[in-house]
Amino acid sequence: MRLGTALLDCASGRVFDAAGNELGLRHQTREVLSFLSETPGRTVTREALIDRIWSGRAISPDSVAQCISEIRRVLGDVNKTIVETVPREGYRLVPTGQNALGSRPSAGPPVIAILPFDDFSAAPHKGFLSDAVSENIITALARNPQMTVISRKSAAQFRESNLGIAEIASRLGADFVVEGSQQYDGERLRITVQLIDGVTEAHIWAEEMDVPLTGLLETNSRISARIANAVGFSIVDTSEAKMSAGDVNALMIANAAQSRIMRNFNRENLLVNLQEQEVAIRDYPDSAWGYLGQALALRNGLRHGWIEGDEDAARERMERLARKAVALDPNNFMAYLALGRAMLFNRDVHAALGAFHRGAELNPSSSLILVGLADAMVFVGETDQALDVIAQAERIDPLYGFSVAWTKAWALWQAGECEDALDTFLGCPSMPVAAYKDLAAIHHCLGNKEKAADAIGAYLAQNPTYTLSKIKAESAGIWTAPGALDRWLAAMEAVGVPSE
């Protein structure tokens, strides 16, 4: 049975790659996979798995979830389309080329992945533009509903990859791949770009152009229109604002700061980000990037207790910076992300929802915006809608990091789907300790007292000021979903969070 790029021996549960090499699975995990393969496309309950594999013995709910996570990891099933979770029931194995009903999936909008551009600039200018070229093409294309564009975060994982285009397209679920290069000499920028079929690797369209730096956004808009035309669609070729060299510099600072905090989500990195964004605001006061970057950093610091001093002043500065960013660049989706995050933290939830929706209109290919929107929806009790938004984020960001999984696990906990919440949490290998309070709540929901205590202990070791009184003060007026805050407080008290 073909599962993604792998082949499964259904009798033994052994899995082999395309070259015939066996992919390592634990014995128990092989048995789970073999059992699922007996009824492809049909749901197998957790109870049936436990009865078959563990002979009905009392086991931790984690045991099944860990086997499923191992299968997905080995198969590269990051989007969970091969081993599907069926809420409240169990799991379903879907062989490649089939959906849950055993038929070919219906045709949908073409999926396009824009890979990071190679940088052939000379040493003094190498790295200056970072991913500005490819990222702006993503944003321009993503605004058009006729196509689905893979998020920058997932595409960036194939930077300087040795994999072929067909393999990259398969892992991203893309029909077409765009790759290219950039070369900046301090005055002009040379861009080469090509559109490639994700299956045949045939080159569909290619072009090379030289432009001044200030013409970068207009050039990206033209490139996006030509890519769209090549796959059979037309988009409005609107004129974009010019980008100054100072704006590019501020953007590069923001990108570096965002990358650092996503790699290692902790107080030290956040404080470095705040300092860097202060430099961007000082040196490039007409660019939105420094303002929005510091607003986002302040919000994270306030949320996790990493900001010392006058909290009210920090809250006011956070929202003022975000509003300044929107005023400077009303077409910058990241400015609306910062504004939405600031408003949400300052208890203006419905205004935050409006900001997130506007950001999603400007760039539907940003999982950051979609996660922000889903967070706000969970707070107001629109949990099912939030899970739909998260599913959209998973489609456009199939190799997402911890942020999508964190919000999904929280939403599933609020929906009472605690087994699926645990499956989601454990399926993300990069979850930061900052998320362990959610893990504690999930384990409490499932009756795993020792694991809940371990999780909250790890969280409190890094966040010793987290108390029940602080939760009440921060969540009042924000977390309005009926009964959710009371349930959270009860869980936190039960797992050992102190009162004061």
N, C-alpha and C positions, 0 to 999 in steps of 0.2 A: 504494500500500500504506500503510495507517495504522500508524504507529509511535508509540504514546503519543498525544500531542495533535498530532503532526506528520504530514505526508503526504509520501511518498517517490515521486518519479518514478523507477521502477526502471531505465529505460533509461539515464538520465543520472547517476543517483546524487544528484540535487539534492533538497534537503529544504525544505519550506515549512511555515510555521506556519498556524494556523487562518484567519488573515486573508489568506493567500496570499503573505506575504512570505518571500523565500528566506532560509534560515538558512545562514550561511557555513561552508563546509567546504573544506579544501585539495583540490586536484585529485586527489592520490593517495588521500586519504581517501574522496572520492566514488567512486573506482573500487573501493575495498574494499567499501563499502556496496552498490554496484550488484552486485558479484559475490556477496555474501552473499544478496542479495534474489532471485537466480536459483533458489535452492533453500531457500525459507523452511522453518524447522522441521528442517532437516538440518544436520549438522555439516560445516563446511568446515575442513580441516586448515590449519595454518600453512604447511606445505609447498606446498599448493595455492594459497594466497594469494600466497606469494612467487613461485611459478612464473607465476601469472597477472598479477600487478600489477608485479612487478619483473623479469619474464622470466627468473627463475631466478638472477639475479645474487646474489653473496654480499653480504648486508646484515646489519646489527646486529639481534639479536633485538628490540631496542627499537622498530624501525621499525613492525612490525605492531602491537605493544602501544600505541604512540603514536596510530596511526590509530584503533584500537578505543576508546581513551580519549577521543579527539576526538569520535567518533560519539556515545558515551554522554553526553558533556558537552552537546552540541548538542541531543540528544533529551531531556535531563533524566533519563536512565536511571540514577539514582543507585543503584538496587537491582539493577541488572544483570539485569533480567528481559526486556528487549528484545533486547539483544545478550548472550547467555549465554556464559560461559566453560565449555568442556567439558574438564575436567582431562586432561592428557596428550595431548589431541587437537587442539583448535582452538576455533572459535567457531560459534555458531548464532544466526541471526536469527529472532526470534519476533514476528510481527505482533500488534498489539493484539487481544485477544479470543481468542488461540490459545495453547495450551501447545506443548511440543516435538512432540507427536503431531498437531498441527493441529486439535485439538478444543477445545471450550469447557472452561475449567478447572472442576474440581468445586467445589461449594459448600463453604465452610468456616465457621468461627466468624465472626460479624460483627466488623469492624474499626472501632474508634472512635478518633477523634482529638480531644483536648481542647486547644483553642487557649489561649494566654495571655489572661487576662481583662484587659479595659480597666480602667484605674484612674481613677475620677472623684472621688477624694478631694480635699479642699481642700489648698492648698499645704503647710501644716504636716505633713500626714499622707500626702501623695502619695508613693508608692513604699515606704511603711513595710512593707506586706505582700508586696511584690514578687509572686512567682508562687506564694505559699503556698496560695492557694485552689485554683487549677487543678492544682498538683502533688499535693495531697492527694486530689483527686478521681481523678487518674490512678492513684495508689497503691491506693486503695480498690477501684476497678474492676478493676485488673490482677490482683488476687488470685483472681479467678474464672475458671476454665478455659473457661467457656462463651463467652468473648469475647477478642479480641486488642486490646490498647490500645497505641497509638503512643506511643513514648517522649517525654518532655518535651523532650529535646534537638532532635528533629526538628520537633515541633509549634511550638517556640519560634521557629523560623526564619520563621514567618509572623506575627510580632508586627507589628501596625499595617500589615499587607499590604493593598494595593489589589486583590488578586485576589479573584474571586468564590469562594463556598464550594465550588462544583462543581470549580473548577480546583484549589483547595487539596486537596480530597478526592482528586482524581485523582493529584496529585503525591505524596501520602502513602499512596495505596492504601487509603483509608478508605471504609467504607460510610456512616458517620455522623460528623458533626462536632458538637462541643459548643463553644459560645462563650458569653461572658457578660461581666459587669462587676462591679466591686467598688467600694464607697465607704465609707471609714472616717472617723469623726469624732472619734476619740480614745477613744470608749467603746463604740459599737456599729458593727456592720458590716452594710451592706446588700449583698446578693448577688442579682444577676439572672442567670439561666442558661436557655439554650434548646438543645434537641437538634434537629439539622437533617439531613434526608436528603441524602447526599452527591451524588446524581445529580439529583434534582428540585429540591433546595433548599427543599423543603417543611418547615415547622416542625412537628415531631411533638409536642413537649412544651416548655413554658416555665413558669417560676416565679420569684417574687421573695420574698425573706425578709429579715428584720432579726434579727440575733443579737448577743449580747455576744461580745467577742473570745474569752473562755474557752470559748464554745460552738462555736468554728470547726470542730474536728475532728468533733464529733457532727453538725453541719450537713452537712459534706462527706460523711459516711457516708450520711445520708438522701438527699442529692442523687444519690449513686452508685446507691443502691437504686432510685430512681425512673427514672434513665436506663436501668438494666438492665431494669426492668419494661417500659419503653416499647419496647425492641427485642426483647421476648419472652422474657426470662430473669428469674429471681429470684435474689437474693443474700441472704446472711444479714445482717440489719441489726443488727450488733453495736454496743454502746456503746463509743465511743472515749474515751481519757483526755482530760481537759481540757488546753488549751494556755494557759500563762500568757503575760503580755506579755513577760516576760524570755525565755521560750523562743522567742517570735517574733523578738525582737531578735537572739538568738544565731543563729537560723536565717538571718536576713537577712545577717549577717556571713559565714556559711558559704557562702551562695549567691553573694555578691559575690566571695569569694575563689576559688570554683570556676570562676566565669565568667572571671575575670581569667587564671587559669593556662591555661584551655582556649583563650583567644584568643591568648595569647603564652606559650609554654611555655619559660621561662628562669629563671635563678637569681635575678635581681632580683625578679621577680614572686613567686617562691616565698618569699623572705625577707620581703616585705611581708605575704604570707599568714600566715606564722608569727607576726609581730607582731600582726596583727589577731586571730588566734585566741587569743593570749595575753590580749588585752583581753576577749574573750568569756568565757574561763575565769574571769578575775578578777571581771567584773561580773555574770555569770550562772552561778554555780557549780553550780546545780541543773539546768542544761540540758545535754543530751548533745552539742549541736552544736559547741561550742567544743572539747571534748575530741576528738571524732572528726575535726574539721577539722584540728586540729594534728597528730594522728596520721598522717593522710593526707599532709599537707605534709612531715612528717619523713621518711616513707617515700620520697617522691619525691626529697627532698634527699639522703638517704643513697644511693639507687640511682644518682644521677647525680653524686655527689661534690660536692654543693653545700653540705654541712654541715661546718663547721669545728669543731675541738675533739675531745672524747672521743667516738668513734663508739660504743663499747660503751654509754656512758651514754645516748646518743641512741636507740639501739636499745631499751634498757630502758624509757625514757620513752615511746617510740612505742607499745609494746605495753601499757604501764600505762594510758596515756590511752585507747586503744581499749577496753580492758576496762572502764574507768570509764564510757565512753559506753554500752556494752551494759548495764551494771548500772543506769544511770540510766534508760535507755529500751530495754527488751528487745524492743520492737516496731518499732524504728527500723532500717530496712534499711541505711541509710548507716553505722550503728554496726557492723553486721556486715561491710560493705565494708572499713571501717577495720581491724577486727580480723583479717579474712582477709588483707589486705595486710601487716599487721604480722607475723602468724604466718608468712606465706610468706617474708618477708624474713629472719625469725629462724629459718628452716630447719625449722619445724614444718609441713611441707607438708600432711600429711593432716588436721591440725586446721584448717588454712586452708581446705581443700576443704569441710569441714563448715560453717565460717562462711559461705562463699560460697553454699553450697546453702541455708542458712537465710535469707540475705538475698534470694535469688531466690524463695523461698517467700513472703516478706513483700511483695516487689514484683517480679513477673515482667516488668514493663515498664521495668526499669532496665537499660540497656545497660552502665552502669558495673559493676553486679554481674556481669552475664554475661561481660564482658571479664575481670574478675578471676577468675571461675571457669575461663574458657578458658585464661588464663595458667597457673594452677595445674595444669590438665590437661596442657598442653604440657610443663611441667617434669617431670611423672612419666611421660611417654610415652603418655598417652591422647590422641594427636594427632587421630585420626579423631573421637573424641567432642568434642574441643575445636572442630573445624571445624563440627560439628553445632550446638554452642552459639553459635558465631559467626554461623552462618546464622540462628539464632533472633534474635540481636541485630540483624542486618540487616533482618529482617522487621519488628521493632517499632521500629527506629530507621533508617528508610530514608534519611534525610538526615544520617547519622552523620558525625562529624568524624574526626580522625586515629586515635583510640584503637582503634576496631574494625578499621580497615584495617591498623594497625601489628601488632596481635596476629594477624590473619589472615595477613599476609605472613610473619611469623615461623613460624607453624604450618605454612604451605605449604613454607617452606624446610626445616623439620625433616622434613616428609614427602617431601622430595626433589622437590617440584613447583616448581622454581625459576623456570620461565617464568611460571607462574601467580602466583608470589610477586611477581615483578617487575611483572606486569600490575596486581596489587592495589596495590603501592606507588606506581607511577606514576599510577594512577587517582585518587589522593588528593592534591589540590592543596595541602592545608594541612599536609603531613607536616613535623614539626619536625626540626631538625638533630639532636636527641637520638636520632632513629630511624635516622640515617645509618650507624651501625655495622651495622644489619640490612641496609641497602641494599648496603653493601660486601660482606657475606657472600653476598648473593644474586648480585651481579655476579661474585664469585669462583666461585660454583657454576656460572655460565654461561660462565666463561672470559673475562669482560670485564675484563682486567687494569687498563687505564687508568681505566675508570669506577669500579672498585673502589677504586683508589688515590685518586681524586678524592673519593669518598664518605667514606672513612675520614679523609682529610685535613681535610675540613670538620668532621667529628665531633671529631677530636683538637684542632682549633683552639679549640673550646669546652670540651673535656674533656681537658686535657693530662695528667691523672693516670691515665688509662685505660691499664692495662698488662696483660700476660699474667698476671703474678703476682696482680694485683688480681682479675682474672676468676676465677682458680682459687680464691682465698680466698673470694670472694663466692658462687660457684656450688656449692662443695663442699657436699654434703648437700641441695641444693635441686634442681639439675638432674640428676635421676637417670634420665632417659630413656636407654635403652641406646645408647651411642656418640655421643650428641648433643653432650655437652660437649667430648669430644675432637675432634669434627668442627668445632665452633665455634672452639676454640683453634687448630686447624690453619689455619682460614680467616683468623682474626685475625692470626696470625703471617705468613701469606702476603701479606696486604694491607698490612702495615707497622706493626702495633701493637707498640710496644717491649716488651721482656721485663720491664724494671724501670722 
